[in-house]
Amino acid sequence: MAGARRSTRQSASAAPKYTEPDSVSEDEAPRRNAKTTTRRKRARDDQEDVVNEDDSPPPKKAAKPKPKASKPTAKTSTPTISTEASDAKPSTLSSLEPSSETNRDASGAQEVYWLLKAEPLPRYENGVNVAFSIDDLAACTKPEPWGGVRNPQACKNMRAMRKGDLGFFYHSNAKPSGVVGILRVVEEAKVDETAFDEKDPYYDKKSVREKPRWFCVGVEFVKKFDDVVDLATIKKHAEKGKKLESMQLVKQSRLSVNRVRKEEWEYILGLAGEKDDGGGDGSDEKNREDTTAGAEE
């Protein structure tokens, strides 16, 4: 791994029209009748105008618009806006989709991180032991193909990885299961050749070279944590309202290749007693350069 928040109507100005002297001249009478005719354009006031035609100008009528004006004011007042804002829970989480194909923001920092699962304890598929631990990765002298992934979403996640991306190495079905260290992507997604190998434990008879279904990335060792950030600890921090509540590892527990938000990455590093230093100390960086050089030879 970013709102706008009233106008008051005055009805008092209508009052002067009705403040006429008690004695009205005969010349003025027709004018009043003319006003009455004009006001009949407001259909809702027609009956009131006929009833009060001979009365003195009613100040009470000037007071009527006040409650009418106050009603729309109440409907469009600030409390309505604040209620909507409180119902919409603002999310501070970054996206699980990078903003660009490079998976880098404007400053060049990685946007989406990864978590790859492997089983460190012996398990056999088609007579082959498929166990692979972070110690096995550390012993590799060239990029290790992360092959054998046969889940479409996990495969899609690998195809979104970019060279230089960092990810967590996760021990699955272990004692305990959890995040044990960091790896780095050194080769972007390519066709997983194990899908065509009949002797491979992850052979897929439906796969054809002309239209490959499965892909893998090449990874290398970066760092092993002193202590495992076990699944129980992660789930504790994934309870409602806590930092890891939306983590894909918890939401989709059977997915073998996960996406990790930047804030989740940093939080788990904190649980491991590590800091986000860009992927290891100088010796790890040197190992990465040596491994990449060996792969190019």
N, C-alpha and C positions, 0 to 999 in steps of 0.2 A: 500496500500500500500507500462551502461556504459554507417597510410596512408603513403605512401612512395613517396616520390617524385622521360651528353649529350656527345658525343664524336665527336671530330672534325677530319675530314679526311684531310690530307695534300697531295696535288697533286704536290707540288713543287719538290718532289723527282724524279718525272718522267722527269724533264727538263734535267738533266745531260746526259741522254741517247741520247739527240739530239744535244748537244753542241759539234759537231765535227768540225775540221778545214775545210776551204773551199776547199783545195786541198786534194782529197782523192786518195789514191794509188789504183792500179789495184787489189792488194791483198785484199784490204778492201772492194771492191765493192761487191763481193759475199756475204760477211757477211751482208751487208745491205739488200741484196735481201733475205737472210735467215730470217732476222728479219721481213721483210714485210710478208713473208709467215706465220710466227708464229702469227703475229698480225691479220691475216685473220680469226683466230678462233672467233674473235668478229664480228659477221655478220653485226652488225649495222655500223661498220667502214670500211667495204670492199670497198665501192665505193670511199670513201675519200682517202684510201690508194692508189688506182690505179691512181687517178687524180694527187695526189701530189708525185708520185713516183720519178720524176726527180728533184723535188725542194729540196732546202736546208731543213734540219730538221725543221719542223714547230713548233715553240714555241707556235703558236696559238692553236695547238691541245692539248697542256698541259693545256691550260687555260680552255678548254671545260669542264673537269670534275668539275670545281668549281661551276658553276651554278647547275649542276646535283647533286652535293653533298649538296648544300644548301637547295634544295627542301625537301629531306627527313628529314633534320634537323628541318625545319620549321614545318613539319607535326607531329613530335614527341616531339616538344618543350613543355615547361611547361604550356603555355597558354591553351593548349588543356586539360590538367589535371585540371587546375583551373576552367575551364568552367564547367566541369562535377561536380566538387565539389560544385559550386555555385548553380547548378540546383537541386542537391539533398539537400533538406531541412533537416538539422540534427535535429532529435527529441530528446528533453531532457526529454520527459515524460517517466515515468516508465510504466511497463506493467500492464494491468488489469488482467493478469494471474500470480498467485504466482509462484515462482521458485520451490516450493516444496509443497507437500500435507499438510504440517503443516502450511502453510501461514506465515512462519517466515524466515528471512534471517539468515546469518551466526552468527550475533550478537544476534539473538533471537527476533528482532523487527518485529512487524506486517508489512507485505508487502502490502496487499490489504485491504482497509477499506470498509465499507458498508453504505448504506442509505436505511432506511426502512420507508415506507409511511403508515400513518393511518389518518383517518378522525376524527377530533375532534368534528365536528358539527353533530347533529342528522341526520341519514339517515337510512331508513328502507329497509331491504331485507327480503322478505317472511314474513313480519310482525314483524321482529326483528330489533331493533335499533343496528346498527353495529358501532356506534361512539366509538372512543377510542383515548384518548389524552395522552400526556406525563404525565399529572397529574394523570391519571388513572394508568399508569405504575408505577409511584412513590408510589401509594397507594397499589400496589400488595405486598403480603407477601411471595410469592413463584414465581419461574420462570414463566413467562407468555408465553404460546405457541403462536407463531406468525402464527396462522392458517388462513385458508380461501384463501390462495394464489392459484390461478388457472391459472397462466401463466407459461408455460414451462421454459422460460428463467429465470423468477424470482425464480422459484422453484430450478432451477439449481444453481443459485447464493446462495441460502440458503444451499444447499448441500455442497457447497465449504467453508462454514463458519466453523471456529474452535473455540473450547471453549476458552474464554478469548478475542476473537476478539471484537473490538469496532466499533460502527456504529453511524451514525446520526439518530436521530428521526425527521421525517419530517411530518409536518401537511399538509395534502392534502385537497383541496377544502375548504380552510379556509380563514379567513379575518385577516391578509394575509396568504397565503400559504408560507411555508418556513421551514428552519431548526431551530428547537426549543431546541435541546439538544442532549445528548449522551446516548446510551444504550450499554449494554454488552451482548455478547452471552455466556450463561452459560450451555446450553444443545445443543449438535450438532444435526443435522437433524435426525428426526425420522418420522414415518408415521403419517400423519395428520388424526386423527380420525374423524374430522368433515366431511370429505368427505363421510363417511359411515352413518352419522346420518341424517335420513330423516327430522328431525325437525330443523336441523341446516340451517341457511341462505345460507351456502356455500356447501350444500349437492350436491354430484356429482353422479348421478345414473349410470354413466359408470364405476365408480371405483369399484374394487373388491379386497378383502383383500389378495387374493392369488397373485395378481399382482398390488400392489398399485401404483398410479400415482402421488400422491401429498405428500409432506413432509413439515415439519415445524421445526423451532428451538425454544429453550426456551431463553427468554431474560430478563434482569433486568434493572432497572433504574440506571443511573450513575449521570447525571447532567442535569439541566435545565438552558438554557442561560438567561441572564438578558433581552436580546433583540432578537427578531426573525431575522435571516438572511433570509429575504424574497426572493421570487423567482425573483422579479424585480431586486434586487441587484445582485443576482447570474447571471442573464442573462446579466446584464450590464458588468460584469467581464468575460462573456463568449463570448464577441464579438471577431471578428477575430484578432488574434495576442495577445489576452489577456490570463491570467492564466487559466481560466476555459473553454477555447474554446472547448476542447475535452471531457468535463465532460459528463458522461453517462446520468445524470439527464437531461441535456439539449438536448442531441442527441436522447434519447429515453424517451420522457417526460411521456409516459403512463406506463412505467415499474414501478411496485410498490416496487421492491427490486433491488437496484442499487449497482454497484461496484464503489469505489472511490479510485483514485490513492493517494499515500502518499502525494505528493505535493499539490493535491487538498484538501485533508483533512487538512493539515496545513494551507493552504490559507483561508479556510472557518473558521477555528478556529480563525485566525487573524481578519477576518471580524466580528466575534462574540465577539472580545475583550478577547478571551481566549488564552491559550498557551497549547501546546502539552505536558502535564505533565504525560502522561501515563494512563489517564482515571479518574481524579478526585482527590479530597483531601482525607485526611485520613478517614474522616467520611464516604465517599462513599465506600472506600475500606472495612471498617468495615461492612457497610450494605451488601456488596457483600458476605462477609464471613458468616454473619449471615443468609442471604437468602439461600446460598448454603448448609449450615449446616441444615437448616430447611427442605430443599428439600430431604436431604439424610436420615432424620429421618423417 
